[in-house]
Structure formats: C-alpha cells, structure tokens
C-alpha cells in the first residue's frame, strides 16, 4: 500500500443499510455498492457525504421492495488522486467483495475503472463523471453513465447561447480529462453552427486560487462568451474573480459547463447572477425532487443536492432492481448480466424517470438549461435558479450514430 493512505482504504464506513430490517437466510451474502467519493476536497459538495447518503437512501427504498436481499454500502475518499482511486477499486473488486462502484467524480479515474469492471465482471455506476467517452470509445457492457456528460452539458449550454447570437467563445478549462472533453464537445457544436472559438487556456487541477491571468486573456480575446470548463472550488474562484476584475465590462457573458446549486450558494447570487449552465436535476423542480432533498437534509448540514447526488440515488436503486431481477447469486458473479438487465428495464424512480438506458450505457434523461437569478428575484435561501429550458434526451446527448461505441449497433 505504498503511497496509499490508510484512510483511503477504510471500509469501516462499510455501513450495513437498515440492518434491523434485513432478513437473511443462513449463509446469505450481501450485494455491496462502493461509493468512491471526494469527501473533503474541492468536489466534496458535489460528492462526499451527500453521495454516500443518497446511495444509502436507495438501499433503504430497495429494501421496502425486496426485504430479503441484503445490501451493504462501503465508502472511500480517493482524495481526487486517480492512483489511489484505482487501488481502492481494485481492492474492492478483488478482496472486498464489492459488486458495483458509484459516484467517481473524476473522469480519468472513471476511465480506468471501466477496464477493472470489465476484467472483474463487476459494475461501474458513473454518476459523478463528466467525460462522454464513457459511452463513446470507452463504452462497455459493465458500466452505465447517469445524469450528465460533457456532450449533454455542452449541447444544452452552447445551443442556447448560440441562439442568442453570441457566436464567439473563449474557454477557461481545467487541465484534465473532464476539461478536455467539455471543450472538445462544445467547440464542435459552436463551429457546426457557424461560431468561433477564439481561445482556450487551461489551468492546473486543483487550481492555485489565482485565475487572474486566465481571465484577462479571456477578456482581451474580445469573445462574446467566456465559458468555464472547470468545476467545484476552481469554478467558484473563477467566477468571483471575474466579477472582481469586471471581466464582463466589455459586454461578454459568463457561462459554466459544470456548475450546480452548491457552487451558486458558495459564491452568492451577487457574483453568480445571470450565468447560464446545464443540469440533469434541480432540487426544487417538483414535489419528488423536494421530497428527496428533505430526506437528505438531516445528514448533509442544509446542503441542497447537486445532480451527481440525485444520480447516485437513481443509478443505485436501478442497479439493485436489476440485480433482483437476475437474481442475487447471478448479480454477485456477473456484472454484465446486471447491466444488460438495467438496459432492459425502464427507469421508473421519480428523479429521472421515466427514462431508459441506451445501448451504449447512457441514461437518456432530460437536461435543463439553468439561469441564475438576480438577488432581488430570489425568494429565500437556495432559491437561486430559473429553469430557462428543457432539452429532451435525444437532443441533449450525442446520437448513437455519431459515437464510437461498438455496443451501439
């Protein structure tokens, strides 16, 4: 375990869900879902305790349907280091008897886990991962991609902003797989519609906290749109500094590809107002999303859930239902059989359903164009967003015919 913290391998958060309600025959083995999360780093508000709790809630709901199938949840903090994450995943699959891994808020790590899942015949539930390559050239029979991806975010935001006749863009991107995927996918859409990308600058991840040089390059480009292809604390700092330096004083607008309500809360409406971003989930959209939020709140210190969190709940519940359909004994041995059943069964839970999983593993859910309100428009804490548009999944996500997935037929 050289170079790998003891904490990263801790499964003692190996929490047995609703244990008193589980009825086990002698010798029954549980299905195990591992939550590979950022517990304390820049993505912790998009992952962390909220993601673990969401998976626990999914297990709780599953046990109401299947009280005799035992399920356990384990967790690990991979500290946003792919080598640690891969070591944890390998340990879980090889010696921890973990059958599926959820969350995984880092594209480079997710791409590595696709190989592990295929080799070990286990399941990847990618609910916190951006890269569209998971259902493109790296698609496979042992994983699914929930909630959003780089193409879905890019198409939702870029098409909406291009409709507003803002056709010159400048990207400030995190220098890793997610940032590259978002810039690639958005640039294709912008250029296809006759727009131009005037420049791209990439900052290290995690950022140093000083983004002034990148912001000034964006301003000097004269682009009508300055688009952030980063996330978490880096995104918050970028937008705060953009306002501090009056980067939009020349008439440019700010957009973000991977923004969510926790980031709006962190920066405040004064700085975030007017920004457009895409999302697969909004906590205050309807009664079902509000009810889910209320179930989370006692565990997450008043934090409203990001799309990743809702995705962790939805994908885990659908995985468990599929595992029950093929039978727990099969599910423990054959991840590909469970994924095949996941694709066969409709997704019926209320956060993303009704929906279906495409042959390439992409959940075909709606995407929402979100517009951050002005302070005077907010009715109170966490009332930050107007849903400015709803994009059907067939328009939001890359068509199967354009992808590189061999499973697409």
C-alpha positions in Angstrom: 0.0 0.0 0.0 2.9 2.3 -0.5 1.7 5.9 -1.2 -1.9 5.0 -0.4 -3.4 6.4 2.8 -4.9 4.0 5.3 -8.0 6.2 5.3 -8.5 5.7 1.5 -8.9 2.0 2.1 -11.2 2.3 5.1 -14.3 0.4 4.6 -15.5 0.9 8.1 -17.7 3.1 6.9 -18.8 -0.2 5.5 -22.3 0.7 6.5 -25.0 -2.0 6.6 -28.1 -0.3 5.5 -31.3 -0.6 7.6 -29.7 -3.7 9.2 -32.6 -4.4 11.5 -34.9 -4.7 8.6 -32.8 -7.1 6.6 -33.8 -10.8 6.8 -31.0 -13.2 6.0 -31.0 -16.9 5.5 -28.0 -18.6 6.9 -25.1 -18.0 4.6 -26.7 -15.2 2.6 -24.1 -12.9 1.2 -24.9 -9.2 0.6 -24.7 -7.2 -2.6 -22.2 -4.4 -2.0 -22.0 -1.0 -3.5 -18.9 1.0 -3.0 -19.1 4.8 -3.1 -15.8 6.2 -4.4 -16.0 9.9 -3.4 -14.3 13.2 -2.7 -15.1 13.5 1.0 -13.1 16.7 1.9 -11.7 18.2 -1.3 -12.9 20.7 -3.9 -15.7 18.5 -5.2 -17.0 17.4 -1.7 -20.2 19.4 -2.1 -20.9 17.5 -5.3 -19.9 14.1 -3.9 -18.9 13.3 -0.4 -21.3 12.6 2.4 -24.2 13.6 0.2 -23.4 10.9 -2.4 -22.9 8.2 0.3 -26.2 9.2 1.9 -28.0 9.1 -1.5 -26.9 5.5 -2.1 -28.0 4.6 1.5 -31.4 6.0 0.7 -31.6 4.0 -2.5 -30.8 0.8 -0.5 -33.4 1.8 2.1 -36.1 2.1 -0.7 -34.9 -1.1 -2.3 -35.4 -3.0 1.0 -39.0 -1.9 1.0 -39.4 -3.8 -2.2 -37.0 -6.7 -1.5 -36.6 -7.1 2.2 -34.9 -10.5 1.9 -32.0 -9.3 -0.3 -29.2 -8.0 1.9 -27.2 -5.0 0.7 -24.3 -3.1 2.2 -22.6 0.2 1.3 -18.9 0.9 1.6 -17.2 4.2 1.0 -13.7 5.6 0.4 -12.2 9.0 -0.1 -9.8 8.8 -3.1 -8.6 12.4 -2.4 -9.0 13.2 -6.1 -5.9 11.1 -7.0 -6.6 8.6 -9.7 -3.8 6.2 -8.5 -5.4 6.0 -5.1 -8.9 5.6 -6.6 -7.8 2.7 -8.8 -6.1 1.0 -5.9 -9.2 1.2 -3.8 -11.4 0.0 -6.7 -9.0 -2.9 -7.4 -9.0 -3.8 -3.7 -12.8 -3.6 -3.5 -13.3 -5.9 -6.5 -10.5 -8.4 -5.7 -10.8 -8.8 -1.9 -13.7 -6.6 -0.7 -16.5 -8.4 -2.5 -17.8 -5.1 -3.8 -20.1 -5.7 -6.8 -20.6 -2.1 -8.1 -18.9 1.3 -7.6 -20.8 4.6 -7.8 -20.1 8.3 -7.8 -16.5 8.6 -9.1 -16.2 12.4 -9.6 -13.1 12.3 -11.8 -13.1 11.4 -15.5 -9.5 10.0 -15.5 -10.3 7.6 -12.7 -13.6 6.6 -14.2 -11.9 5.6 -17.5 -9.6 3.4 -15.5 -12.4 1.8 -13.6 -14.1 0.8 -16.9 -11.2 -1.6 -17.5 -11.3 -3.0 -14.0 -15.1 -3.5 -14.1 -14.8 -5.4 -17.5 -11.9 -7.5 -16.3 -13.5 -8.5 -13.0 -17.1 -8.6 -14.4 -18.3 -6.0 -11.9 -20.3 -2.8 -12.4 -19.4 0.9 -12.8 -22.2 3.3 -11.9 -20.8 6.5 -13.2 -23.0 9.2 -11.6 -20.4 11.9 -10.9 -18.3 11.7 -14.0 -18.3 14.2 -17.0 -16.5 12.6 -19.9 -18.7 11.5 -22.7 -16.1 8.9 -23.7 -17.6 6.5 -21.2 -20.4 5.9 -23.7 -18.2 6.6 -26.7 -14.9 5.0 -27.4 -14.7 3.6 -23.8 -18.2 2.2 -23.7 -18.6 -1.3 -22.4 -21.0 -4.0 -21.2 -20.2 -3.5 -17.5 -21.0 0.2 -16.8 -23.6 2.9 -17.2 -23.4 6.7 -17.2 -26.0 8.6 -15.4 -27.2 12.2 -15.1 -25.0 14.2 -17.4 -21.9 14.1 -19.6 -19.6 16.5 -21.4 -21.7 16.4 -24.6 -25.0 16.8 -22.8 -23.7 19.9 -20.9 -22.1 21.4 -23.9 -25.0 20.9 -26.3 -27.5 22.3 -23.7 -25.5 25.5 -23.0 -23.8 26.1 -26.4 -27.0 25.8 -28.4 -29.0 28.0 -26.1 -26.3 30.7 -26.1 -25.7 30.5 -29.8 -29.5 31.1 -30.2 -28.9 34.4 -28.5 -26.5 35.4 -31.4 -23.4 35.1 -29.1 -21.1 33.3 -31.5 -17.5 33.9 -30.3 -16.3 31.9 -27.3 -13.3 31.7 -25.0 -12.8 28.7 -22.7 -11.1 28.6 -19.3 -10.7 24.9 -18.6 -9.2 22.6 -16.0 -6.3 20.7 -17.5 -7.5 17.2 -17.2 -9.8 14.7 -18.9 -13.1 16.5 -18.0 -12.0 19.9 -19.1 -10.7 18.5 -22.4 -13.9 16.6 -23.1 -16.1 19.7 -22.4 -14.0 22.0 -24.6 -13.9 19.4 -27.4 -17.7 18.8 -27.4 -18.7 22.4 -27.0 -16.3 23.5 -29.8 -17.8 21.0 -32.2 -21.3 22.4 -31.6 -20.2 26.0 -31.8 -18.3 25.6 -35.0 -21.0 23.5 -36.6 -23.4 26.4 -36.0 -21.0 28.9 -37.5 -19.5 30.2 -34.3 -15.8 30.6 -33.5 -13.7 29.6 -30.5 -11.2 32.4 -30.1 -9.1 30.7 -27.5 -8.7 28.1 -24.8 -6.5 28.4 -21.7 -6.0 25.5 -19.3 -5.2 25.8 -15.6 -3.7 23.0 -13.3 -6.1 21.0 -11.2 -6.6 21.8 -8.4 -6.0 25.5 -9.2 -3.8 27.8 -7.3 -6.7 30.0 -6.4 -5.4 32.9 -8.6 -7.1 32.8 -12.0 -6.4 36.5 -12.9 -4.1 35.8 -15.9 -6.6 33.4 -17.5 -9.5 35.8 -17.0 -7.5 38.7 -18.5 -6.7 36.6 -21.6 -10.3 35.8 -22.0 -11.3 39.4 -21.7 -8.6 40.5 -24.2 -9.8 38.0 -26.8 -13.0 40.0 -27.3 -15.1 36.9 -27.1 -18.8 37.4 -26.5 -19.0 34.4 -24.3 -16.5 33.4 -21.6 -17.1 29.7 -20.7 -15.8 27.9 -17.7 -14.9 24.2 -18.2 -14.0 23.5 -14.7 -15.9 22.7 -11.5 -16.0 22.8 -7.7 -13.9 25.3 -5.9 -12.0 26.3 -9.0 -15.2 27.3 -10.7 -16.3 29.3 -7.7 -13.0 31.2 -7.5 -13.0 31.9 -11.3 -16.4 33.5 -11.2 -15.7 35.5 -8.1 -12.5 36.9 -9.6 -14.3 37.5 -12.9 -16.6 39.9 -11.1 -13.8 41.4 -9.1 -11.9 42.3 -12.3 -15.1 43.3 -14.2 -14.3 40.8 -16.9 -17.7 41.2 -18.5 -17.4 45.0 -18.7 -17.0 44.8 -22.4 -20.4 43.1 -22.8 -19.3 39.5 -22.6 -21.4 37.0 -20.7 -20.3 34.1 -18.4 -21.4 30.5 -18.8 -20.4 27.4 -17.0 -20.5 23.8 -18.1 -20.2 22.0 -14.8 -22.0 24.2 -12.3 -24.6 23.3 -9.7 -26.6 24.8 -6.8 -23.9 24.2 -4.2 -21.5 26.4 -6.2 -24.1 29.1 -6.6 -24.5 29.0 -2.8 -20.8 29.2 -2.2 -20.3 32.3 -4.4 -23.6 34.0 -3.7 -26.1 35.5 -6.1 -24.3 38.8 -6.4 -21.4 37.1 -8.2 -23.4 34.2 -9.8 -26.4 36.1 -11.2 -27.0 35.8 -14.9 -24.9 32.7 -15.5 -26.3 30.0 -17.7 -25.4 26.4 -17.0 -26.8 22.9 -17.8 -28.0 20.3 -15.3 -29.8 17.0 -15.2 -31.5 17.7 -11.9 -32.8 20.6 -9.9 -33.7 20.1 -6.2 -36.8 22.4 -6.3 -38.2 21.3 -9.6 -41.2 19.4 -8.3 -42.7 17.5 -5.3 -40.5 14.5 -5.9 -37.2 16.4 -6.0 -38.2 18.4 -2.9 -39.1 15.2 -1.1 -35.7 13.6 -1.9 -34.0 16.8 -0.7 -35.8 16.7 2.6 -34.7 13.1 3.2 -31.1 14.2 2.6 -31.0 17.3 4.7 -30.6 15.7 8.2 -27.3 14.2 7.0 -25.8 17.0 5.0 -26.0 20.2 7.0 -28.6 22.0 5.0 -26.8 21.4 1.7 -29.1 21.1 -1.3 -28.3 18.1 -3.6 -26.4 18.5 -6.8 -27.2 16.4 -9.9 -24.5 13.9 -9.0 -26.2 13.2 -5.7 -29.6 12.5 -7.3 -27.8 10.4 -9.9 -26.1 8.3 -7.2 -29.6 7.5 -5.7 -31.2 6.8 -9.0 -28.5 4.6 -10.5 -28.0 2.6 -7.3 -31.8 1.9 -7.0 -32.0 0.8 -10.6 -28.9 -1.4 -10.3 -30.4 -3.1 -7.2 -33.7 -3.6 -9.0 -31.9 -5.2 -12.0 -29.8 -7.3 -9.6 -33.0 -8.6 -8.0 -34.4 -9.4 -11.5 -31.5 -11.5 -12.5 -31.2 -13.0 -9.0 -28.6 -12.0 -6.3 -26.4 -15.1 -6.9 -26.1 -14.1 -10.6 -25.6 -10.5 -9.7 -22.7 -11.2 -7.4 -20.8 -13.1 -10.1 -21.9 -11.4 -13.4 -21.9 -7.6 -13.6 -22.5 -7.6 -17.3 -25.8 -9.6 -16.8 -27.0 -6.9 -14.3 -26.1 -4.1 -16.7 -27.9 -5.9 -19.5 -31.0 -6.1 -17.3 -30.6 -2.4 -16.4 -30.8 -1.6 -20.0 -33.8 -3.8 -20.5 -35.8 -2.4 -17.5 -37.3 1.1 -17.7 -36.0 3.6 -15.1 -39.1 4.4 -13.1 -37.9 6.3 -10.0 -39.2 9.9 -9.9 -36.0 11.9 -10.0 -35.0 11.0 -13.6 -37.8 8.7 -14.7 -39.5 7.7 -16.8 -36.3 7.1 -18.7 -34.3 4.4 -20.4 -30.7 3.4 -20.8 -29.4 3.4 -24.4 -27.3 0.5 -25.8 -24.1 2.5 -25.2 -24.9 2.8 -21.4 -26.1 6.4 -21.5 -29.2 7.2 -19.3 -31.5 9.1 -21.6 -32.7 11.8 -19.2 -33.8 15.3 -19.8 -31.3 18.2 -19.4 -32.3 21.6 -18.0 -30.9 25.0 -19.0 -30.5 26.8 -15.7 -30.3 30.6 -15.3 -29.1 32.0 -12.0 -31.4 34.6 -10.6 -30.7 38.2 -9.5 -30.6 38.7 -5.8 -33.9 40.6 -5.9 -35.6 37.7 -7.7 -34.8 35.1 -5.0 -37.5 34.3 -2.6 -35.1 33.0 0.1 -32.1 30.7 0.8 -31.4 28.2 -2.0 -34.0 29.8 -4.3 -31.3 30.5 -6.9 -32.3 29.2 -10.3 -34.9 29.6 -13.0 -35.3 26.6 -15.4 -35.0 28.5 -18.7 -35.4 25.5 -21.0 -35.9 21.7 -21.0 -33.9 19.7 -23.6 -35.2 16.2 -24.5 -32.6 13.5 -24.2 -32.5 12.8 -27.9 -31.4 16.4 -28.4 -29.2 16.7 -25.4 -26.9 13.7 -25.8 -24.8 12.6 -28.7 -26.6 10.5 -31.2 -25.6 6.8 -31.2 -24.7 7.1 -34.9 -22.1 9.8 -34.2 -20.4 8.0 -31.3 -17.6 5.5 -31.3 -19.4 2.9 -29.2 -19.3 -0.7 -30.5 -22.3 -1.6 -28.5 -24.5 1.0 -30.4 -25.3 -1.5 -33.2 
